Amino acid sequence: MGSLDPLPMQGPELGVHADDIETPEMEQESKQEVLENKDVIVQHVHIDGLGRTKEDCLTYEIAGVFRAKNLIDVMKRAHEARQKLLRLGIFRQVEVVIDTSQGVDALPNGLDVTFEVTELRRMTGSYNTMVGNNEGSMVLGLKLPNVFGRAEKLTFQFSYGTKETSYGLSFFKPQPGHFEQLGCLARTASFAVREESGHSLKSSLSHAMVIDTRNSPILPRRGALLKINQELAGYTGGDASFLKEDFELQFNKRLFWDSVLSASLWGGCLLPIGDKPTCIADRFYLGGPTSVRGFSMYSIGPQSEGDYLGGEVYWAGAVHLYTPLPFRPGKGGFGDLFRTHFFLNAGNLCNLNYGDGPRAHLSKLAECIRWSYGAGIVLRLGNIARLELNYCIPMGVQSGDR
């Protein structure tokens, strides 16, 4: 190997001329060209430093490294994989090491990529104070990241204020390969969905009216709720023009033996303004535990090649009977957080031809009604949420429903 010391520009004993010396710019370009053009194969990807994290949940994040074709591409894809691993929220630090493959199965152009990770601690906490609206409060937070080894997160928050005290418990379970909220269209996306892709701008005016006399928003024992939402788009800019109306109505009545009868009704209509059809992001969707139980989330109504497109009009209704647990275990304490649950849900969603008239609209909404019934147990989590474990029997299922 030649010396790296600088060569003199003069000296007959060396016989070197200035024109014979390559410039650093040319040498750098040639090296980069070799790196970009030389074909390589990523044979192994290692993740060092894992403790409680399961390797199967990381496969989706590092899969792109195996598709690299040259060294520059390996470096780019390894950096992207590092960013994805950090976005999981379970590692404090992630480092990347790229080396030639070793072992009996090593190829001449084989590479090994190693991610050296440092996991977060099993438990983290926070403490802060908030002042506002003539009220002061102290907030204590407790977080358990990666609680079961697959990027799950359990958080608990306690707030003690001068006017009220509250607490909350939340559990976050991501789907493997879908940690980000937004992404490009999948290869299996239907043509109807592809037509909707692209840039769009909506500017709208909205109005909401809420009248709530219930004693609790989670498991009310008495009172009623009326909620009306209105949205007008197209007169303040943007390329979306429509009028959207929807409502929610709920009644709660306390019966004998500490049981509660609850009845709810939802409905909505989306009216396009002008010749442009409505957007898939503005339509209504139906199905799931918050509307018609027993059906998958948003899996009722118009569809195309397995993709659900929503509808411009819908209705849904429900009747619930909440009773105490049999034999009242834990009465006056923890047992009061549980209720036995009997329910009957129904609803329908479709698109309308607004030139047919109201009678034709009502007739179409009365066709192919989906409904379900069942029973279960409800757990009230403070005044912020509730957890249901139900056995559902879906009825009126149409082709394409899930």
Backbone torsions as a table, in degrees:
resi	resn	phi	psi	omega
1	MET	NA	136.5	-179.9
2	GLY	-73.5	159.4	179.2
3	SER	-69.5	149.9	177.1
4	LEU	-93.1	2.1	178.2
5	ASP	-68.4	147.5	179.9
6	PRO	-65.4	140.1	178.5
7	LEU	-86.9	142.8	177.0
8	PRO	-69.1	146.7	-178.8
9	MET	-82.8	-11.0	178.5
10	GLN	-132.0	162.3	177.8
11	GLY	134.4	105.8	-178.2
12	PRO	-64.5	-24.5	-178.5
13	GLU	-70.8	-18.3	179.4
14	LEU	-93.0	-27.4	-179.8
15	GLY	64.6	36.2	-178.7
16	VAL	-112.9	133.3	176.9
17	HIS	-112.2	155.6	-176.8
18	ALA	-61.6	-31.8	-178.5
19	ASP	-71.7	-18.6	-177.8
20	ASP	-84.6	-6.6	-176.8
21	ILE	-95.7	127.9	178.4
22	GLU	-73.7	140.7	178.1
23	THR	-76.8	152.2	179.0
24	PRO	-58.4	-31.8	-179.3
25	GLU	-65.2	-42.6	179.8
26	MET	-66.6	-40.2	179.6
27	GLU	-64.8	-39.8	179.4
28	GLN	-65.9	-39.4	179.1
29	GLU	-65.9	-38.9	-180.0
30	SER	-66.8	-39.8	177.9
31	LYS	-63.4	-42.6	-179.4
32	GLN	-65.6	-36.7	178.5
33	GLU	-63.9	-39.1	178.0
34	VAL	-64.2	-42.4	-179.0
35	LEU	-65.8	-37.6	-177.0
36	GLU	-75.8	-32.3	-173.9
37	ASN	-92.4	-21.0	-177.0
38	LYS	-74.0	125.1	179.4
39	ASP	-75.6	134.7	177.2
40	VAL	-131.6	162.9	177.7
41	ILE	-130.0	125.5	174.8
42	VAL	-82.4	108.1	-176.2
43	GLN	-87.0	-38.6	-176.2
44	HIS	-138.8	144.5	171.7
45	VAL	-126.3	120.2	-177.8
46	HIS	-110.6	148.3	173.0
47	ILE	-124.9	108.1	-178.7
48	ASP	-99.7	142.9	176.9
49	GLY	103.1	4.9	-179.8
50	LEU	-73.8	135.8	175.8
51	GLY	-114.4	-81.9	179.8
52	ARG	-92.8	-6.4	-178.7
53	THR	-76.5	132.7	177.3
54	LYS	-83.2	136.0	-175.6
55	GLU	-68.8	-27.5	-175.2
56	ASP	-65.2	-27.5	179.8
57	CYS	-78.6	-9.5	179.4
58	LEU	-99.6	-7.9	-176.6
59	THR	-60.3	-40.9	-178.2
60	TYR	-66.4	-29.2	-175.1
61	GLU	-79.5	-26.4	-176.6
62	ILE	-108.7	3.0	-174.7
63	ALA	-63.5	-30.8	-177.5
64	GLY	-66.0	-21.2	-179.1
65	VAL	-64.8	-34.4	-178.4
66	PHE	-68.7	-17.0	-178.8
67	ARG	-89.5	1.8	-180.0
68	ALA	-69.3	144.0	-176.4
69	LYS	-111.6	-21.9	177.6
70	ASN	-141.5	173.6	-173.1
71	LEU	-64.4	-40.3	178.4
72	ILE	-61.6	-40.3	179.0
73	ASP	-66.7	-37.1	176.8
74	VAL	-60.6	-44.4	-179.4
75	MET	-64.1	-40.2	179.8
76	LYS	-66.5	-47.0	-178.2
77	ARG	-69.1	-33.6	176.4
78	ALA	-65.9	-37.4	177.0
79	HIS	-66.7	-40.5	177.1
80	GLU	-63.4	-41.2	178.2
81	ALA	-64.3	-36.6	177.8
82	ARG	-62.3	-42.9	178.3
83	GLN	-63.4	-38.3	178.4
84	LYS	-66.0	-39.7	178.5
85	LEU	-64.8	-38.4	178.6
86	LEU	-68.7	-32.7	-179.3
87	ARG	-70.1	-14.4	177.2
88	LEU	-65.4	-23.6	179.9
89	GLY	76.2	23.8	-179.4
90	ILE	-120.8	-6.6	-179.2
91	PHE	-119.3	138.4	175.0
92	ARG	-81.2	-33.7	-176.2
93	GLN	-150.5	142.9	177.5
94	VAL	-137.2	122.7	177.3
95	GLU	-118.6	151.4	-176.9
96	VAL	-118.5	132.5	176.2
97	VAL	-126.5	125.8	179.2
98	ILE	-114.1	126.5	-176.9
99	ASP	-144.3	164.2	176.4
100	THR	-70.4	150.4	-178.1
101	SER	-68.8	145.0	178.7
102	GLN	-123.4	155.3	177.4
103	GLY	113.3	175.9	-175.4
104	VAL	-69.5	-26.8	-179.0
105	ASP	-95.0	11.0	-177.1
106	ALA	-70.0	134.9	176.9
107	LEU	-93.7	155.3	179.6
108	PRO	-58.5	-32.9	179.3
109	ASN	-109.4	23.0	-179.6
110	GLY	-84.2	145.3	179.7
111	LEU	-127.8	149.8	172.2
112	ASP	-115.9	130.8	178.5
113	VAL	-112.5	127.2	-178.2
114	THR	-121.0	128.6	173.7
115	PHE	-103.5	115.8	178.2
116	GLU	-97.1	111.0	-172.4
117	VAL	-112.4	153.6	173.8
118	THR	-125.4	115.0	-176.3
119	GLU	-74.8	153.1	173.2
120	LEU	-69.6	160.3	176.0
121	ARG	-66.0	157.0	-176.4
122	ARG	-65.0	-24.0	-176.6
123	MET	-145.5	134.2	175.2
124	THR	-130.1	154.6	-178.9
125	GLY	-135.9	164.2	179.1
126	SER	-146.5	155.6	-180.0
127	TYR	-145.8	129.9	177.1
128	ASN	-155.6	167.4	178.3
129	THR	-123.2	149.7	179.3
130	MET	-132.9	140.4	179.0
131	VAL	-131.5	129.4	178.3
132	GLY	175.9	154.7	179.6
133	ASN	54.2	41.8	179.5
134	ASN	58.3	32.1	-179.7
135	GLU	-141.7	140.1	174.5
136	GLY	-117.7	145.2	-178.5
137	SER	-145.9	152.7	175.5
138	MET	-112.3	129.2	-174.5
139	VAL	-117.5	124.8	175.4
140	LEU	-113.5	132.1	-178.9
141	GLY	-125.2	144.3	178.0
142	LEU	-134.1	128.1	-176.0
143	LYS	-128.0	133.5	175.2
144	LEU	-116.1	91.9	-179.2
145	PRO	-77.0	144.9	176.0
146	ASN	55.8	46.6	-169.4
147	VAL	-64.8	-35.5	179.9
148	PHE	-112.1	7.5	175.1
149	GLY	92.4	3.2	179.3
150	ARG	-129.2	45.4	175.7
151	ALA	66.7	18.6	174.4
152	GLU	-71.4	157.4	-178.9
153	LYS	-141.4	128.6	177.7
154	LEU	-117.3	124.4	-178.2
155	THR	-126.7	144.5	176.0
156	PHE	-131.9	133.8	-178.3
157	GLN	-131.8	132.3	179.0
158	PHE	-124.1	126.8	-178.7
159	SER	-122.6	122.8	179.2
160	TYR	-116.1	114.7	-176.5
161	GLY	-121.5	174.1	179.7
162	THR	-73.4	-20.9	-179.3
163	LYS	-110.7	-33.7	-178.1
164	GLU	-152.7	159.8	177.2
165	THR	-122.7	134.2	-177.9
166	SER	-139.6	160.7	177.2
167	TYR	-148.7	155.3	-178.3
168	GLY	-149.2	147.0	178.9
169	LEU	-131.3	129.3	-179.1
170	SER	-136.0	149.0	179.1
171	PHE	-131.0	129.6	-176.7
172	PHE	-117.3	122.6	-179.6
173	LYS	-127.3	102.5	-179.3
174	PRO	-77.7	158.0	174.2
175	GLN	-89.7	135.4	179.8
176	PRO	-57.8	130.5	179.0
177	GLY	82.2	-0.8	-178.5
178	HIS	-131.9	44.4	-179.6
179	PHE	-74.1	-25.4	179.3
180	GLU	-87.8	152.9	-177.4
181	GLN	-84.2	-31.9	-176.5
182	LEU	-118.0	147.3	178.3
183	GLY	-162.6	172.5	-179.7
184	CYS	-78.2	170.6	-179.1
185	LEU	-64.0	142.4	175.6
186	ALA	-76.2	161.6	-179.4
187	ARG	-66.1	-25.1	-178.3
188	THR	-92.1	6.9	-179.4
189	ALA	-63.1	138.6	-178.5
190	SER	-72.5	163.3	-179.9
191	PHE	-64.9	-33.6	179.2
192	ALA	-63.3	-34.3	177.2
193	VAL	-76.5	-38.1	179.1
194	ARG	-63.1	-32.2	176.6
195	GLU	-61.9	-28.7	-177.7
196	GLU	-84.4	-12.3	-175.9
197	SER	-71.0	158.5	-178.4
198	GLY	117.2	179.9	-176.4
199	HIS	-81.9	140.9	177.2
200	SER	-148.5	146.3	-179.7
201	LEU	-127.3	123.5	177.6
202	LYS	-116.9	128.8	173.8
203	SER	-125.5	122.2	-172.1
204	SER	-143.4	162.0	172.7
205	LEU	-111.1	131.8	-178.1
206	SER	-127.8	153.1	-179.8
207	HIS	-141.4	136.7	179.7
208	ALA	-131.6	136.4	175.4
209	MET	-126.0	128.4	-177.9
210	VAL	-130.3	125.9	172.2
211	ILE	-120.4	114.6	-172.7
212	ASP	-130.7	114.1	177.3
213	THR	-112.6	12.6	-179.4
214	ARG	-72.2	150.6	178.8
215	ASN	-80.8	-14.8	179.0
216	SER	-156.4	139.1	179.0
217	PRO	-80.0	-14.5	-174.9
218	ILE	-95.1	-62.1	176.4
219	LEU	-126.7	76.7	-177.1
220	PRO	-70.4	147.5	176.7
221	ARG	-103.9	-17.4	179.8
222	ARG	-159.3	164.8	175.9
223	GLY	102.5	177.1	-176.4
224	ALA	-137.1	162.8	179.1
225	LEU	-137.3	133.5	172.7
226	LEU	-130.7	122.0	-178.9
227	LYS	-131.6	124.3	180.0
228	ILE	-125.6	128.2	178.4
229	ASN	-121.1	138.6	178.5
230	GLN	-133.9	140.3	179.5
231	GLU	-142.8	130.6	178.5
232	LEU	-122.7	120.5	-178.6
233	ALA	-122.2	147.4	175.1
234	GLY	114.8	-12.7	-177.3
235	TYR	-106.2	-1.5	177.9
236	THR	-123.3	21.2	179.0
237	GLY	110.1	172.9	179.3
238	GLY	89.8	176.3	-177.4
239	ASP	-111.2	12.4	177.0
240	ALA	-110.8	131.3	-178.2
241	SER	-134.6	116.4	179.5
242	PHE	-166.8	166.2	171.3
243	LEU	-121.6	126.0	-174.6
244	LYS	-125.0	127.9	179.3
245	GLU	-129.2	133.8	172.5
246	ASP	-151.0	157.3	-175.2
247	PHE	-144.4	162.9	173.1
248	GLU	-141.5	132.9	-178.7
249	LEU	-130.9	133.1	-177.9
250	GLN	-144.4	137.0	176.2
251	PHE	-125.5	141.1	179.3
252	ASN	-131.7	131.7	-177.5
253	LYS	-134.4	127.7	178.0
254	ARG	-81.9	130.6	-177.1
255	LEU	-111.5	-163.3	-179.4
256	PHE	-72.7	159.9	176.7
257	TRP	56.7	34.4	176.7
258	ASP	61.3	27.5	176.9
259	SER	-95.1	158.3	-176.7
260	VAL	-131.6	132.2	174.6
261	LEU	-104.7	126.1	-177.6
262	SER	-125.8	133.9	178.3
263	ALA	-128.8	134.5	-176.4
264	SER	-133.4	152.8	177.4
265	LEU	-145.7	129.8	176.3
266	TRP	-122.8	155.9	176.3
267	GLY	-167.6	157.8	179.5
268	GLY	-166.2	158.9	-179.6
269	CYS	-144.8	136.2	179.0
270	LEU	-118.6	114.8	-175.5
271	LEU	-110.1	112.3	178.2
272	PRO	-69.7	145.3	177.7
273	ILE	-110.2	120.9	-176.3
274	GLY	93.5	-165.7	-175.5
275	ASP	-90.0	-13.3	-176.4
276	LYS	-78.0	132.1	179.5
277	PRO	-70.4	164.4	179.9
278	THR	-72.6	158.3	-177.9
279	CYS	-90.8	149.6	-179.5
280	ILE	-62.3	-24.9	-178.5
281	ALA	-79.5	-15.8	-177.6
282	ASP	-101.7	-10.9	-176.9
283	ARG	-76.1	169.9	179.1
284	PHE	-89.5	153.5	178.0
285	TYR	-133.9	149.1	-173.5
286	LEU	-139.5	145.3	-180.0
287	GLY	119.4	140.6	179.5
288	GLY	119.0	178.0	-174.2
289	PRO	-67.6	-17.1	-179.9
290	THR	-94.4	-2.0	179.5
291	SER	-137.3	-79.8	179.8
292	VAL	-114.8	102.0	-178.2
293	ARG	-66.7	155.3	-178.8
294	GLY	91.4	-15.1	175.9
295	PHE	-109.8	147.7	179.4
296	SER	-64.4	162.5	-176.2
297	MET	-60.5	122.4	174.7
298	TYR	59.1	34.4	-174.5
299	SER	-109.6	28.2	178.0
300	ILE	-119.7	137.9	173.9
301	GLY	110.0	-164.0	-175.7
302	PRO	-58.1	141.9	179.9
303	GLN	-147.0	166.5	177.6
304	SER	-147.8	113.4	177.3
305	GLU	54.1	39.5	177.4
306	GLY	90.7	-7.5	177.8
307	ASP	-98.8	129.6	-179.3
308	TYR	-88.4	130.6	-169.4
309	LEU	-104.2	-3.6	-178.0
310	GLY	76.7	176.2	-178.7
311	GLY	-139.4	166.8	-178.0
312	GLU	-94.7	-7.7	177.3
313	VAL	-150.9	144.4	-179.3
314	TYR	-155.9	163.1	169.2
315	TRP	-148.9	153.5	177.9
316	ALA	-154.8	145.1	179.2
317	GLY	-140.9	157.8	-178.3
318	ALA	-153.1	145.1	172.6
319	VAL	-126.3	127.3	-177.1
320	HIS	-125.0	145.1	172.5
321	LEU	-126.3	114.6	179.7
322	TYR	-105.3	128.5	178.8
323	THR	-130.8	159.3	175.0
324	PRO	-65.4	163.3	176.6
325	LEU	-63.0	146.5	177.3
326	PRO	-56.9	137.2	179.6
327	PHE	65.8	5.7	173.2
328	ARG	50.1	56.0	176.0
329	PRO	-70.2	139.1	179.6
330	GLY	68.5	27.5	-179.3
331	LYS	-61.9	137.0	-177.8
332	GLY	83.3	2.1	-179.3
333	GLY	-144.0	-126.4	-176.1
334	PHE	-63.8	-30.0	-178.4
335	GLY	-66.4	-22.7	179.7
336	ASP	-72.2	-11.2	177.3
337	LEU	-79.0	-14.1	-178.3
338	PHE	-104.0	146.2	174.9
339	ARG	-139.7	144.4	170.7
340	THR	-80.4	142.9	-167.4
341	HIS	-130.5	121.9	172.0
342	PHE	-120.3	135.4	-172.1
343	PHE	-145.8	159.0	172.3
344	LEU	-140.3	118.3	-178.7
345	ASN	-116.3	151.2	175.7
346	ALA	-154.8	157.1	178.1
347	GLY	177.8	170.4	177.9
348	ASN	-157.5	154.0	-177.6
349	LEU	-149.0	135.9	-177.6
350	CYS	-162.9	177.7	172.7
351	ASN	-105.8	150.0	-175.6
352	LEU	-120.9	151.9	168.5
353	ASN	-95.6	107.4	-170.0
354	TYR	-72.4	0.8	174.5
355	GLY	-94.1	-1.3	-176.5
356	ASP	-84.0	-24.3	-179.7
357	GLY	102.1	161.7	-176.0
358	PRO	-61.8	-36.6	-177.4
359	ARG	-65.2	-40.0	177.8
360	ALA	-67.3	-33.8	178.3
361	HIS	-64.8	-47.1	-179.5
362	LEU	-64.0	-37.3	179.1
363	SER	-65.0	-38.0	179.6
364	LYS	-70.3	-36.4	178.3
365	LEU	-70.4	-21.8	179.3
366	ALA	-87.2	-5.4	179.4
367	GLU	-88.8	146.5	172.9
368	CYS	53.9	48.6	-180.0
369	ILE	-72.2	129.3	173.2
370	ARG	-91.7	139.1	178.0
371	TRP	-151.2	162.2	-178.7
372	SER	-154.4	159.4	175.8
373	TYR	-145.3	162.3	-178.8
374	GLY	171.2	-169.1	-177.7
375	ALA	-147.7	162.2	179.9
376	GLY	-177.2	-164.5	-179.2
377	ILE	-125.4	137.4	-178.8
378	VAL	-115.8	132.9	175.5
379	LEU	-114.3	123.0	178.7
380	ARG	-87.5	124.6	178.8
381	LEU	-103.6	84.0	-177.7
382	GLY	62.7	-141.6	176.8
383	ASN	-113.0	27.6	-177.1
384	ILE	-118.2	-25.4	-176.7
385	ALA	-164.1	172.0	175.3
386	ARG	-145.3	152.2	-178.1
387	LEU	-116.6	128.3	-177.4
388	GLU	-117.1	139.8	170.9
389	LEU	-124.5	103.0	-170.4
390	ASN	-121.2	153.7	168.3
391	TYR	-110.4	114.7	-172.9
392	CYS	-112.1	144.2	174.1
393	ILE	-120.8	100.8	-179.5
394	PRO	-76.1	140.8	-179.8
395	MET	-131.2	162.9	179.6
396	GLY	66.2	28.9	-176.7
397	VAL	-71.2	133.0	178.2
398	GLN	-105.0	165.8	179.3
399	SER	-60.7	127.7	-179.3
400	GLY	98.8	-18.1	177.6
401	ASP	-68.7	151.9	177.0
402	ARG	-117.7	NA	NA
